[in-house]
């Protein structure tokens, strides 16, 4: 079975760690291909890894998670 490629984006490391733990405990098969602490790094990693899903924090410094739509012509994740 293929794993679903995922990227975690949150400015708080503890929050990223909790989410990774929850993902590991779930019955879904995810491969965390990258973790990012800000939206600009996430944009680069999304372009690099082409994930299936991105777990985004909403409230982060400089850019909110939902602003990711401004950096892509098409959201295919």
Secondary structure, 3 states (H helix, E strand, C coil): CCCEEEEEECCCHHHHHHHHHHHHHCCCCEEEEEEECCHHHHHHHHHHHCCCEEEECCCCCCCCHHHHHHHCCCCCC
